[in-house]
């Protein structure tokens, strides 16, 4: 292991307390959890200082959680700022999931005409109107990828003096670690490293919100911002555009842990791991958490057919099976992004049912990114309810979907399984099982809204995407209609979609997608795929367990079974 940077920081709350004079007053906005801020306020009071400590992260939501009294309130109007350096709906998104938190009260969001960084909250009680101003401290800055952002920041106001920006411990540890990576000599050849590890200790507990799977997590947000900010830095270094998924920097691993009251960050380069952290074997139909890799291998052997495989960068085996029959062939895959865990289980369950069908003809590769899956297992030890997008891509650091024979540069690895599946089966349909965050996804230190992923920042139900070659639109529309009709019969799934889409529309505005038979869908021409028809599932599954996990992999399984059945008719008449 090579250490590039190692720093311990003083907590911002401790610094503010040490600097405060007895008899003074102070207001501050910091990146600290509620318990830490309340504890610090008591310490200020013992010193004779009147202090109010608020959250710099999601300040409107915390104003409702901590300060705004809703007793007797009948309706709420929120007037939010629109800033030229942020998406129009940025501050509306930042209020999520307020619309459901206020219960049956009517709530509306209206963009203000100015960019002043505060919300105006108008509360309507019987015969009385109250207006509350909620400050949202932000700063305009340029990041390591030369992108301009408007990002939440710390703020402090002492006595009657004007407020000023306060660079918090949260912001400082992030900036210093990013700078350490950005100024290091990585050479010119990809991959630049095996594992780039950023281990952060930050004393903030997650706070569950009584809405779906929602939680406020400063540590999860820090993981997301580190991962994608470093991807963007290396994209720029390589000469690629921001968001390019073919970059192969190596495996970037932010490990953000809760460690007492310490604030520290260590950046190091490490060798890749090669093992797994498997749990116990579960009943497939009622599995309540991600499957152990050995159980996946065993289930595939029970499916039968011809085995074929590929190897990952770290040397892990991708197991797959080809069942040869008389039906129109279908490729089935899961685990391209292995922090999207329901598709892996759903794919295996579907294969075990399909193989019982006379004439069954399919390939099944349920875990296409085993290096990412092993990393997800590792990260879940400390934070089982976090999204862990560092496990999204391969150990090369790319999205295997975007790896081609021309761009592989000797690292075809995991992608070989797709080429072999198509060659063996001749399939014209690929059912590719995915997921996305089951709760809000943010990047608070880089503009808040995840760059290039704005559509996926909030859950919006079970989502289907059809991508097809030119001339295949009729088949795509028939497939979406058949599959969504089948899925609509699953008890509770339509109501689940309706709830999430309604909340999404309130906080995000225009959806940008169609709803087919109660399911949000996108369909478009995409000649990048070698198979002419691809059906992609997007179930909001990152971080779910228990009954929610069962519902997720059941919906994934039913999608495979219905798409397979529909494809037999579509292929016969095309």
C-alpha positions in Angstrom: 0.0 0.0 0.0 1.2 3.5 -0.9 -0.1 6.4 1.1 -0.6 9.6 -0.9 -2.2 11.8 1.7 -3.1 11.4 5.4 -4.7 14.1 7.5 -6.6 14.5 10.7 -8.9 17.6 11.0 -10.4 19.5 14.0 -14.1 19.3 14.0 -15.8 22.6 12.9 -18.1 22.5 16.0 -15.1 22.3 18.3 -13.4 25.2 16.5 -16.5 27.4 16.8 -16.8 26.6 20.5 -13.2 27.3 21.2 -13.3 30.7 19.4 -16.7 31.9 20.9 -16.6 34.4 23.8 -18.9 34.3 26.8 -21.9 36.6 26.3 -21.7 36.4 22.5 -24.3 35.1 20.0 -23.7 32.8 17.1 -25.6 31.2 14.2 -23.8 28.6 12.1 -24.7 26.2 9.3 -22.4 23.1 9.3 -22.4 19.6 7.8 -23.2 17.8 11.1 -25.9 15.5 12.1 -28.7 16.6 14.4 -27.4 15.0 17.5 -23.9 16.6 17.1 -25.4 20.0 16.6 -27.7 19.7 19.7 -24.8 18.5 21.8 -22.6 21.4 20.6 -25.4 23.9 21.4 -25.5 22.7 25.0 -21.7 23.1 25.2 -22.1 26.7 23.9 -24.7 27.4 26.6 -22.4 26.1 29.3 -19.8 28.6 28.1 -22.4 31.4 28.2 -22.8 31.6 24.4 -26.2 31.8 22.7 -25.8 29.6 19.7 -28.1 28.1 17.0 -26.5 25.5 14.8 -28.3 24.5 11.6 -27.6 22.1 8.8 -25.9 23.3 5.7 -27.1 20.1 4.0 -30.8 20.2 3.0 -31.5 23.3 5.2 -35.2 23.5 4.2 -35.9 19.9 5.2 -34.1 20.4 8.5 -36.1 23.6 9.1 -39.3 21.6 9.0 -37.7 18.8 11.1 -36.4 21.1 13.8 -38.0 24.5 13.8 -41.2 24.9 11.8 -44.4 24.1 13.7 -47.1 22.6 11.5 -49.8 22.5 14.1 -52.9 24.0 12.6 -51.3 24.5 9.2 -53.7 23.8 6.3 -51.4 24.6 3.3 -47.8 25.4 2.5 -46.3 27.4 -0.3 -42.5 27.1 -0.8 -40.9 29.8 -3.0 -37.4 28.6 -4.0 -34.5 30.4 -5.6 -33.3 29.8 -9.2 -29.6 30.4 -9.7 -27.7 30.7 -13.0 -25.1 28.2 -11.9 -27.5 25.5 -11.0 -30.4 23.5 -12.7 -33.7 25.3 -12.5 -35.1 22.7 -10.1 -32.0 22.4 -7.9 -33.6 23.9 -4.7 -36.9 22.1 -5.4 -35.0 18.8 -5.5 -33.2 19.7 -2.3 -36.5 20.0 -0.5 -37.2 16.3 -1.2 -39.2 14.4 0.3 -40.9 17.3 2.1 -44.1 16.9 0.1 -44.8 13.6 1.7 -43.4 14.5 5.1 -46.1 17.2 5.6 -48.9 14.6 5.4 -52.3 15.6 3.9 -51.5 19.3 3.9 -51.5 20.9 0.5 -48.0 22.0 -0.6 -46.8 23.8 -3.7 -43.4 24.8 -5.0 -42.9 28.0 -7.0 -39.7 29.3 -8.5 -38.8 32.8 -7.4 -37.7 35.5 -9.9 -34.4 36.1 -8.1 -31.3 34.0 -7.2 -31.2 35.1 -3.5 -30.1 32.0 -1.6 -33.1 31.4 0.7 -36.5 29.8 0.6 -39.7 31.7 1.5 -42.1 29.4 3.3 -45.7 30.6 3.5 -47.8 28.7 6.1 -51.6 29.1 5.9 -53.4 28.6 9.2 -57.1 29.3 9.7 -57.4 33.1 9.4 -53.6 33.6 9.6 -50.7 33.6 7.2 -47.1 33.2 8.4 -44.0 33.7 6.2 -40.6 32.2 7.2 -37.3 32.8 5.5 -35.0 29.8 5.4 -31.4 30.5 4.5 -29.6 28.1 2.1 -25.9 28.9 2.2 -24.1 28.1 -1.1 -21.0 29.1 -3.0 -20.0 29.2 -6.6 -16.8 27.4 -7.3 -14.8 25.5 -9.9 -14.0 21.8 -9.2 -11.1 19.5 -10.2 -12.8 18.8 -13.5 -13.0 22.6 -14.3 -16.8 22.5 -13.9 -18.6 25.4 -12.3 -20.9 24.5 -9.4 -23.2 26.1 -6.9 -22.8 24.0 -3.8 -24.0 24.0 -0.2 -21.4 25.4 2.2 -20.9 26.3 5.8 -21.8 29.7 7.1 -21.4 31.6 10.3 -22.9 34.8 11.8 -21.5 36.2 15.0 -23.4 38.8 17.1 -24.7 41.5 14.8 -22.0 41.1 12.1 -22.8 40.1 8.6 -22.6 36.3 7.9 -19.6 34.9 6.1 -18.8 31.6 4.5 -17.3 29.0 6.8 -15.2 26.2 5.3 -16.3 23.3 7.4 -14.4 20.1 8.2 -16.6 18.2 5.8 -15.7 20.5 2.9 -12.0 20.7 3.8 -11.4 17.0 4.0 -13.1 16.6 0.6 -11.1 19.4 -1.1 -7.8 18.3 0.4 -8.2 14.7 -0.7 -9.3 15.6 -4.2 -6.4 17.9 -4.5 -4.0 15.2 -3.3 -5.2 12.9 -6.1 -5.3 15.7 -8.7 -1.7 16.8 -8.1 -0.2 13.2 -8.0 1.7 12.0 -11.1 -0.4 9.1 -12.4 1.5 8.8 -15.7 -0.3 8.5 -19.0 -1.4 4.9 -19.3 -4.8 3.5 -18.2 -5.4 1.9 -15.8 -3.5 4.3 -13.5 -3.8 2.1 -10.4 -5.4 -1.1 -9.1 -7.4 0.4 -6.2 -7.4 4.1 -5.2 -8.7 4.1 -1.7 -10.1 7.1 0.1 -10.8 6.2 3.7 -12.7 8.9 5.7 -13.8 8.9 9.3 -16.6 11.4 9.9 -18.8 11.5 13.0 -22.3 11.7 11.6 -25.1 9.2 12.0 -27.7 8.6 9.3 -31.2 9.9 10.1 -34.1 7.9 8.8 -37.0 9.8 7.4 -40.5 8.3 7.6 -40.9 8.2 3.8 -40.1 5.0 1.9 -36.4 4.1 2.1 -35.4 7.7 2.7 -32.6 8.8 5.0 -30.4 11.8 5.4 -26.8 10.6 5.3 -23.8 12.9 5.2 -21.5 9.9 5.0 -23.3 8.4 2.0 -23.3 11.8 0.2 -19.6 12.1 0.8 -19.0 8.6 -0.8 -21.0 9.6 -3.8 -19.2 12.9 -4.3 -15.8 11.4 -3.9 -16.4 8.6 -6.3 -17.9 10.7 -9.1 -15.7 13.7 -8.6 -12.6 11.5 -9.0 -14.1 9.8 -12.0 -14.6 13.2 -13.6 -11.1 14.2 -12.8 -9.6 11.2 -14.5 -12.0 11.6 -17.4 -10.6 15.1 -17.9 -7.1 13.8 -17.5 -7.6 11.2 -20.2 -9.0 13.8 -22.6 -12.5 12.3 -22.5 -15.7 14.2 -22.0 -17.2 14.4 -18.5 -19.5 11.4 -18.0 -17.6 9.1 -20.4 -18.1 5.5 -19.2 -15.3 4.0 -21.2 -12.6 5.5 -18.9 -10.4 2.8 -17.2 -8.6 4.5 -14.4 -8.8 1.5 -12.0 -11.1 0.8 -9.0 -11.9 4.0 -7.0 -13.1 3.1 -3.5 -14.3 5.8 -1.0 -14.8 4.1 2.4 -16.7 6.6 4.6 -17.0 5.3 8.2 -18.4 6.4 11.5 -15.5 6.5 14.0 -16.3 8.2 17.3 -15.7 12.0 17.1 -12.7 11.8 14.7 -12.5 13.6 11.4 -9.8 12.2 9.2 -9.0 11.3 5.6 -6.3 9.0 4.1 -5.7 8.5 0.4 -3.8 5.4 -0.6 -3.1 3.1 -3.6 -3.7 -0.6 -2.9 -3.7 -3.9 -4.8 -7.0 -5.4 -5.9 -8.8 -7.9 -3.7 -9.7 -11.3 -5.1 -12.2 -12.9 -2.6 -15.8 -12.5 -1.5 -17.5 -11.8 1.8 -20.4 -14.3 1.3 -23.3 -14.7 3.7 -25.5 -17.7 4.3 -27.5 -19.5 1.6 -31.1 -18.3 1.4 -34.3 -19.6 -0.2 -34.2 -18.0 -3.6 -37.9 -17.1 -3.7 -37.8 -15.4 -0.3 -34.2 -14.0 -0.2 -34.2 -10.8 1.9 -30.7 -9.6 1.0 -28.2 -9.9 -1.9 -27.2 -13.5 -2.7 -23.9 -15.1 -1.8 -21.8 -15.6 -4.9 -21.5 -19.4 -4.2 -25.3 -19.7 -4.1 -25.4 -18.0 -7.6 -22.9 -20.5 -8.9 -24.8 -23.5 -7.4 -28.1 -22.2 -8.8 -26.6 -21.9 -12.3 -25.5 -25.5 -12.1 -29.0 -26.5 -11.3 -30.3 -24.6 -14.4 -28.1 -26.9 -16.5 -27.2 -26.3 -20.1 -23.7 -25.6 -21.3 -21.4 -23.6 -19.0 -19.3 -20.7 -20.4 -17.4 -18.1 -18.5 -15.1 -15.1 -18.5 -12.7 -13.5 -16.0 -12.7 -10.1 -14.4 -9.7 -7.9 -14.1 -9.0 -9.2 -10.5 -9.3 -12.8 -11.8 -12.8 -13.6 -10.5 -14.9 -15.9 -12.7 -18.1 -14.8 -14.4 -20.3 -17.9 -14.6 -23.0 -18.3 -17.3 -25.1 -21.0 -18.9 -26.6 -21.6 -22.4 -29.8 -23.6 -22.6 -30.3 -24.6 -26.3 -33.8 -25.1 -27.5 -36.3 -24.4 -30.2 -37.8 -21.1 -28.9 -36.6 -17.7 -30.1 -33.5 -17.2 -28.0 -33.2 -14.5 -25.3 -30.1 -13.3 -23.5 -30.7 -12.6 -19.8 -28.2 -10.8 -17.6 -27.8 -9.1 -14.3 -25.2 -7.5 -12.1 -23.7 -5.2 -14.7 -23.9 -2.6 -11.9 -23.7 -5.0 -8.9 -24.9 -2.5 -6.3 -28.2 -3.0 -8.1 -28.9 -6.2 -6.4 -32.5 -7.4 -7.1 -31.7 -8.1 -10.8 -29.1 -10.7 -9.8 -31.6 -12.7 -7.8 -34.4 -12.1 -10.3 -32.3 -13.4 -13.2 -31.5 -16.7 -11.4 -35.1 -17.2 -10.3 -36.3 -16.6 -13.9 -33.8 -19.0 -15.4 -34.8 -21.8 -13.0 -38.4 -21.4 -14.2 -37.6 -21.0 -17.9 -35.6 -24.2 -18.0 -38.8 -26.1 -17.2 -40.4 -24.9 -20.4 -40.4 -27.2 -23.4 -38.2 -25.6 -26.1 -36.5 -23.2 -23.7 -33.7 -21.3 -25.4 -31.7 -18.7 -23.5 -28.4 -17.6 -22.0 -28.1 -16.5 -18.3 -25.3 -14.5 -16.9 -26.6 -13.2 -13.6 -23.4 -11.6 -12.2 -21.5 -9.8 -14.9 -19.3 -7.6 -12.6 -18.0 -9.9 -9.8 -15.3 -7.4 -8.8 -17.9 -4.7 -8.2 -20.1 -7.2 -6.3 -17.2 -8.1 -4.0 -16.6 -4.4 -3.4 -20.3 -3.9 -2.6 -20.1 -6.7 0.0 -17.1 -5.1 1.5 -18.6 -1.6 1.7 -21.9 -3.0 3.2 -20.0 -4.2 6.3 -19.8 -0.6 7.5 -22.8 1.0 5.7 -25.4 -1.6 4.6 -28.0 1.1 3.8 -25.8 3.2 1.5 -25.9 3.2 -2.3 -22.2 2.5 -2.9 -21.9 3.6 -6.5 -18.1 2.8 -6.2 -19.3 -0.7 -6.8 -21.2 0.3 -9.9 -18.3 -0.1 -12.4 -15.7 -2.8 -12.9 -12.2 -2.9 -11.3 -10.9 -1.3 -14.4 -13.2 1.7 -13.5 -15.4 1.5 -16.7 -19.0 0.5 -17.3 -18.7 -2.9 -19.0 -21.7 -2.0 -21.3 -19.4 0.5 -23.0 -16.4 -1.7 -23.4 -16.0 -2.9 -27.0 -13.4 -5.1 -28.8 -12.1 -1.9 -30.3 -11.7 0.0 -27.0 -10.9 -2.9 -24.7 -7.1 -2.4 -25.2 -6.4 -5.9 -24.1 -8.9 -5.8 -21.3 -12.0 -7.4 -22.8 -12.5 -9.4 -19.6 -16.1 -9.2 -18.3 -17.5 -8.1 -21.7 -16.5 -11.4 -23.3 -19.5 -13.0 -21.6 -21.9 -10.8 -23.7 -20.2 -11.6 -26.9 -20.1 -15.3 -26.2 -23.8 -15.3 -25.1 -24.8 -13.7 -28.4 -22.6 -16.0 -30.5 -23.9 -19.1 -28.8 -27.6 -18.3 -28.9 -28.1 -15.9 -31.9 -30.5 -14.0 -29.6 -32.1 -10.9 -30.9 -33.4 -9.8 -27.5 -31.3 -9.0 -24.4 -33.1 -8.6 -21.1 -30.7 -6.6 -19.0 -31.7 -6.3 -15.3 -30.7 -3.1 -13.5 -31.7 -1.0 -10.5 -31.2 2.5 -9.2 -31.3 4.4 -5.9 -34.3 3.6 -3.7 -33.7 6.9 -1.9 -32.4 10.3 -2.9 -29.0 10.5 -4.5 -27.0 13.7 -4.0 -23.5 15.2 -4.5 -23.6 18.1 -2.0 -20.0 19.4 -2.6 -20.3 19.4 -6.4 -23.6 21.1 -7.1 -25.9 18.8 -5.2 -27.6 17.2 -8.2 -25.5 14.2 -9.6 -24.0 15.4 -12.8 -25.1 13.4 -15.9 -27.5 11.4 -13.7 -30.1 14.0 -12.8 -33.0 11.8 -14.0 -32.0 9.2 -11.4 -31.6 11.4 -8.3 -35.1 10.5 -7.0 -37.0 7.2 -7.1 -39.9 7.0 -9.5 -41.1 3.4 -9.4 -40.2 0.4 -11.5 -38.9 1.9 -14.7 -38.4 0.1 -18.1 -36.1 1.2 -20.9 -36.2 -0.2 -24.5 -33.2 0.4 -26.7 -33.3 -0.8 -30.3 -31.7 -0.6 -33.7 -33.3 1.5 -36.4 -36.4 -0.2 -37.8 -37.1 -2.1 -34.6 -39.5 0.4 -33.0 -42.7 -1.6 -33.6 -41.2 -4.6 -31.8 -40.1 -2.4 -29.0 -43.5 -0.9 -28.5 -45.2 -4.3 -28.5 -42.7 -5.6 -26.0 -43.2 -2.7 -23.6 -46.9 -3.1 -23.9 -46.9 -6.8 -23.2 -44.4 -6.6 -20.3 -46.1 -3.7 -18.5 -49.5 -5.3 -18.8 -48.1 -8.4 -17.2 -46.4 -6.5 -14.4 -49.5 -4.4 -13.7 -51.1 -7.6 -12.3 -48.5 -7.9 -9.5 -50.4 -6.9 -6.3 -49.2 -3.5 -5.0 -46.8 -2.7 -7.8 -49.0 -0.2 -9.6 -49.8 1.6 -6.4 -46.0 1.6 -5.5 -45.3 3.3 -8.9 -48.0 5.8 -8.5 -46.8 7.0 -5.1 -43.2 7.4 -6.2 -44.0 9.0 -9.5 -46.3 11.5 -7.8 -43.6 12.5 -5.3 -41.0 12.7 -8.1 -43.2 15.1 -10.1 -43.7 17.4 -7.1 -40.0 17.7 -6.4 -38.4 17.3 -9.9 -41.1 18.9 -12.2 -41.3 17.5 -15.7 -40.7 13.8 -15.8 -39.3 13.3 -19.2 -40.7 9.8 -19.6 -43.9 8.1 -20.7 -46.1 6.0 -18.5 -47.2 2.8 -20.2 -49.9 0.7 -18.4 -48.8 2.4 -15.1 -45.0 2.0 -15.6 -42.6 4.8 -16.4 -40.8 4.0 -19.7 -38.2 5.3 -22.1 -37.8 4.0 -25.7 -35.1 5.1 -28.2 -32.9 4.0 -31.1 -29.5 3.0 -29.9 -27.2 1.2 -32.4 -24.4 0.9 -29.8 -25.8 -2.5 -28.6 -24.8 -5.5 -30.7 -28.2 -7.1 -30.1 -31.0 -5.3 -32.0 -33.4 -5.2 -29.1 -32.5 -4.6 -25.4 -35.0 -4.3 -22.6 -33.5 -2.7 -19.5 -35.2 -2.8 -16.1 -34.6 -0.1 -13.5 -36.0 -1.1 -10.1 -35.4 1.3 -7.1 -33.4 -1.3 -5.2 -30.1 0.1 -4.0 -30.1 -0.4 -0.2 -33.4 -2.3 0.2 -33.8 -5.5 2.3 -36.5 -7.7 3.7 -39.9 -7.6 2.1 -38.9 -4.7 -0.1 -36.0 -6.9 -1.5 -38.4 -9.8 -2.1 -40.8 -7.5 -4.0 -37.9 -6.2 -6.1 -36.4 -9.5 -7.3 -39.9 -10.9 -7.9 -40.7 -7.9 -10.2 -37.4 -8.5 -12.0 -38.2 -12.2 -12.4 -41.6 -11.5 -13.7 -40.2 -9.1 -16.2 -37.9 -11.8 -17.6 -40.6 -14.3 -17.8 -43.1 -12.0 -19.5 -40.5 -10.6 -21.9 -39.5 -14.1 -22.9 -43.1 -15.1 -23.5 -43.9 -11.9 -25.4 -40.8 -12.3 -27.6 -41.9 -15.7 -28.8 -45.0 -14.0 -30.4 -43.1 -10.9 -31.6 -40.2 -12.9 -33.2 -42.7 -15.2 -34.9 -44.5 -12.3 -36.6 -41.6 -10.0 -37.3 
